[in-house]
Amino acid sequence: MSLFSTWKELRKKGVMGINQRNADYVLRYNQRHLYPLVDDKIKTKERALQAGIHVPPMYGVIDSDKQISSLADIIQGHRDFVIKPAQGAGGDGILVIADRFEGYYRTTSGRLLSDEDIEFHLSGILSGIYSLGGHRDRALIEYRVTPDPIFSAISYEGVPDIRIIVLKGYPLLAMLRLPTRQSGGKANLHQGAIGVGVDLATGITLDGTWLNKFINSHPDTTNPVRGVQLPFWDSFMSLATQCYELTGLGYLGVDMVLDKDRGPLMLELNARPGLNIQIANDAGLAARCRSVENEIDRLAAKGIKKPSPAKRQAFCQRVFAQPLVVATVSDESANKAVG
């Protein structure tokens, strides 16, 4: 089969390519002046806090070389914390400190860093070596997320996250990203993490994709990734749905985590979310976008221009429900209330 015929077949199945994503959705629905709200993690966090959306608590911000010496005051009382470049992408520049030892900082991998090492890292963040476009940046110091025990059987170190792609406030596709040994404990697909589809209706995981290949089990734990019931699923869906009102961006990816103590937390937003989520779900984004756009047009014809987040969520959970899958992993945390 030729490449042309293969692409025609993919388009017929509603699979979205990068050019279609950029032209028909990113450029069409995302106004440029709103990008700083998602490209800068500090601005995103501040806006979320104002809207009452749960995020990892922020300990402080360092925005100049003179302020690097204030780190000790910012982290006072915290043995663990995370340092992030405000405008970083792909997880680059993120430093996770898990503990302290004899005046050193211990990373999650066990490496010991001195004060000078931390100061050097902060200086690099400020210079912009991790930022989008290489512009001068700020360093965010925040709470370190501890993954819910539900992930212990299907993840290698690090913090798994959940991405939901949203169009005009309608959730389209969801994916659980699981760190592996190859990804260095990061939930980054390009570095070797696993992407696992998630049924929008139930929050039960589907099959996985690893390095663009379908898999059934985690390569490090060897446990199956399919059939895991994610706790608090309606809370994740509701959180993602509300991010349309939060930013005004019509097409975005919402990245969230499940902390063992604080429940669902929004981590960051992405105005240009990747397309691998289609592989993880074996479903096309373009087809789901058309369904949502048709629903928007139908409601507009009836004079309903802005349905509530709850109604948008209910529509997607009804229309995009996957065939029934049986949960194989459960956890007592699923019965806890969100704090």
C-alpha positions in Angstrom: 0.0 0.0 0.0 1.4 3.4 -0.9 2.0 6.2 1.6 -0.7 8.3 -0.1 -3.3 5.5 0.2 -2.3 4.9 3.8 -2.8 8.6 4.7 -6.2 8.6 2.9 -7.2 5.6 5.1 -6.1 7.4 8.3 -8.0 10.5 7.3 -11.1 8.4 6.7 -10.8 7.0 10.2 -10.6 10.5 11.7 -6.9 10.5 12.6 -5.5 14.0 13.0 -2.1 14.9 11.5 0.2 17.7 12.8 -0.7 20.1 9.9 -4.4 19.6 10.5 -3.9 20.1 14.2 -2.0 23.4 13.7 -4.2 24.9 10.9 -7.7 23.7 11.9 -7.4 23.7 15.7 -4.4 25.4 17.3 -4.4 28.5 15.0 -8.2 28.6 14.8 -9.1 28.3 18.4 -6.1 29.6 20.3 -5.5 33.3 20.2 -1.9 34.2 20.4 -2.2 36.8 23.2 -3.5 34.0 25.5 -0.4 31.7 25.0 1.5 33.2 28.0 -1.2 31.8 30.3 -0.1 28.3 29.4 3.5 28.7 28.3 4.5 30.2 31.7 3.8 27.7 34.6 3.8 30.4 37.2 1.1 32.4 35.4 -0.9 29.2 34.9 -0.6 28.3 38.6 -1.6 31.8 39.7 -4.7 31.9 37.4 -5.7 28.4 38.6 -5.4 29.4 42.3 -7.6 32.4 41.6 -10.2 30.1 40.0 -10.1 27.6 42.9 -8.5 24.8 40.9 -6.3 22.5 42.9 -2.6 22.7 41.9 0.7 21.7 43.6 1.3 24.4 46.2 3.9 27.0 45.2 6.7 27.7 47.7 8.3 30.6 45.9 9.7 32.1 42.7 13.3 33.1 41.9 13.4 35.6 39.0 16.9 37.1 39.3 20.4 35.9 40.1 20.3 38.1 43.3 17.4 36.0 44.5 19.1 32.7 44.3 20.4 33.1 47.8 16.8 33.3 49.0 16.3 29.6 48.2 17.0 28.6 51.8 14.2 30.8 53.0 11.8 29.6 50.4 12.3 25.9 51.2 12.5 26.4 55.0 10.5 23.6 56.6 10.4 21.5 53.4 12.7 18.5 53.1 11.5 17.7 49.6 10.5 20.1 46.8 10.7 20.6 43.0 12.5 23.3 41.0 11.1 24.0 37.5 11.8 26.5 34.7 8.6 28.6 34.4 8.8 28.3 30.6 10.3 24.9 30.2 9.0 22.2 28.0 9.2 18.4 27.8 10.3 18.1 31.4 13.7 19.7 30.7 15.3 21.5 33.6 13.0 20.0 36.3 14.9 19.0 39.4 13.2 16.9 42.0 14.6 16.9 45.5 13.4 14.0 47.6 15.2 14.6 50.9 18.2 16.2 52.7 21.3 14.5 53.9 24.2 16.1 55.9 23.8 19.5 54.2 23.3 17.9 50.7 20.1 17.6 48.6 19.2 14.1 47.6 17.4 13.7 44.2 14.8 10.9 43.5 17.5 8.9 41.8 19.7 9.1 45.0 22.2 11.6 43.7 23.6 14.1 46.2 23.8 17.7 45.3 25.6 20.6 47.1 24.4 24.1 47.6 26.7 25.1 44.7 25.1 22.5 42.4 21.6 23.8 43.1 22.7 27.4 42.6 24.3 26.5 39.3 21.1 24.8 38.2 19.0 27.8 39.2 21.4 30.1 37.3 21.0 28.0 34.2 17.2 28.2 34.4 17.3 32.0 34.8 19.6 32.3 31.7 16.9 30.5 29.6 18.7 27.3 28.6 15.5 25.3 29.2 12.9 27.9 28.1 10.9 28.1 25.0 12.8 30.2 22.5 15.8 30.5 24.9 14.4 33.6 26.5 15.4 34.6 30.1 13.3 32.6 32.5 12.1 32.3 36.1 12.5 29.4 38.5 9.4 28.0 40.3 9.9 26.1 43.6 6.9 24.0 44.5 5.4 21.0 46.4 6.7 17.6 45.4 3.9 15.3 44.3 3.8 11.8 45.7 2.0 9.4 43.4 -1.1 7.6 44.7 -0.3 3.9 45.5 -2.6 2.9 42.6 0.3 3.4 40.3 2.9 1.4 42.1 2.2 -1.8 40.1 2.4 -0.1 36.7 5.0 2.7 36.9 8.7 3.0 37.4 9.7 5.7 39.9 8.7 9.3 38.9 5.2 10.7 38.8 2.6 9.3 36.3 0.4 12.0 34.9 -2.9 12.2 33.0 -3.4 14.2 29.9 -6.9 15.1 28.6 -7.2 17.0 25.3 -10.1 19.5 25.3 -11.9 21.3 22.5 -14.0 24.4 23.5 -14.4 22.9 26.9 -15.3 19.4 25.7 -12.9 16.5 26.7 -11.9 14.5 23.6 -9.3 11.9 24.6 -7.5 11.0 27.8 -4.1 9.3 28.3 -2.2 8.0 31.3 1.5 8.5 30.9 3.7 6.1 32.9 7.4 6.6 33.6 9.8 3.7 32.8 13.4 3.0 33.5 14.2 4.1 29.9 12.5 7.5 30.4 14.5 8.0 33.6 11.4 8.1 35.7 9.8 10.9 33.6 6.3 10.8 32.2 7.6 11.9 28.8 6.7 9.7 25.8 9.6 10.9 23.7 12.0 9.8 26.4 10.5 6.3 26.7 7.5 6.7 28.9 4.3 4.6 28.2 1.1 6.2 27.0 -2.1 4.3 28.0 -5.5 5.2 26.7 -8.3 5.9 29.2 -12.0 5.5 28.7 -13.6 8.9 29.2 -16.8 7.5 30.6 -15.3 5.3 33.4 -11.6 6.2 33.9 -10.6 2.6 33.2 -7.3 2.2 31.3 -7.1 0.7 27.8 -4.1 -0.6 26.0 -0.6 1.0 26.0 1.8 2.3 23.5 5.6 2.4 24.0 8.0 3.9 21.5 5.0 3.9 19.0 4.4 0.1 19.5 1.3 -1.4 21.2 2.0 -3.1 24.5 0.0 -4.9 27.2 2.3 -4.8 30.2 4.8 -2.3 31.7 8.3 -3.2 30.6 9.7 -2.8 34.1 7.0 -4.1 36.5 5.6 -6.6 33.9 2.1 -5.9 35.2 -0.7 -5.3 32.7 -1.6 -1.7 32.0 -5.1 -2.4 30.8 -8.1 -2.5 33.1 -6.9 -0.2 35.9 -9.6 1.9 37.5 -8.2 5.4 38.0 -9.6 6.9 41.2 -11.5 10.2 41.2 -12.1 10.1 37.5 -15.0 12.5 37.4 -12.9 15.0 39.3 -10.2 14.7 36.6 -12.8 15.2 33.9 -14.3 18.1 35.6 -11.0 19.8 36.2 -10.0 19.4 32.5 -13.4 20.7 31.4 -13.0 23.9 33.5 -9.7 24.8 32.0 -11.5 26.3 28.9 -13.0 29.0 31.2 -9.6 29.3 33.0 -7.6 30.2 29.9 -10.0 31.0 27.0 -8.0 28.7 24.8 -10.2 26.5 22.7 -7.8 23.7 22.0 -5.4 22.5 24.7 -4.0 19.6 26.6 -4.5 19.5 30.4 -1.9 17.6 32.4 -2.9 16.4 35.8 -1.5 14.2 38.6 -3.0 12.1 41.4 -1.2 12.9 44.7 -1.7 10.4 47.5 -2.6 13.1 50.0 -4.1 15.9 47.9 -6.0 14.0 45.3 -6.2 15.3 41.7 -4.0 18.3 40.9 -3.6 20.3 37.7 0.1 20.3 36.7 0.2 22.4 33.6 -1.5 23.2 30.3 -0.3 22.9 26.7 -1.6 24.9 23.8 -0.1 22.5 21.2 -0.6 19.0 22.7 0.9 16.1 20.8 -0.9 13.5 18.8 0.4 10.2 20.3 -2.8 10.2 22.4 -4.5 8.8 19.3 -2.3 5.7 19.3 -2.9 5.1 23.0 -6.7 5.2 22.5 -6.8 3.7 19.0 -9.1 6.6 18.2 -8.8 9.7 15.9 -8.9 13.2 17.3 -10.3 14.7 14.1 -13.4 12.5 14.3 -14.0 13.5 17.9 -13.4 17.1 17.1 -16.1 16.9 14.4 -18.5 15.3 16.8 -18.0 18.2 19.3 -18.2 20.9 16.6 -21.5 19.4 15.4 -22.8 19.4 19.0 -21.8 23.1 19.4 -23.6 24.0 16.2 -26.7 22.0 17.2 -26.8 23.8 20.6 -26.2 27.2 18.9 -29.1 26.7 16.6 -31.3 26.3 19.7 -29.9 29.5 21.2 -27.5 27.7 23.6 -24.1 29.4 23.1 -22.2 28.2 26.2 -23.4 25.0 27.9 -22.1 24.4 31.4 -18.9 22.4 32.1 -21.0 19.6 33.6 -23.1 19.3 30.5 -20.1 19.3 28.2 -18.5 16.6 30.3 -21.7 14.5 30.3 -21.9 14.8 26.5 -18.4 13.5 26.0 -18.6 10.7 28.5 -21.8 9.5 26.8 -20.7 9.9 23.2 -17.1 8.8 23.5 -17.5 5.9 25.9 -15.3 2.9 25.0 -16.5 -0.8 24.9 -16.7 -2.1 28.5 -13.4 -3.1 30.1 -13.1 -4.8 33.4 -11.0 -3.2 36.1 -8.1 -5.5 37.2 -6.5 -3.2 39.8 -8.2 -1.4 42.6 -7.0 0.7 45.5 -8.6 1.8 48.8 -7.8 5.4 47.7 -10.6 5.1 45.2 -13.0 5.3 48.1 -11.5 8.5 49.6 -13.0 11.8 49.1 -11.1 14.5 47.3 -9.6 16.9 49.8 
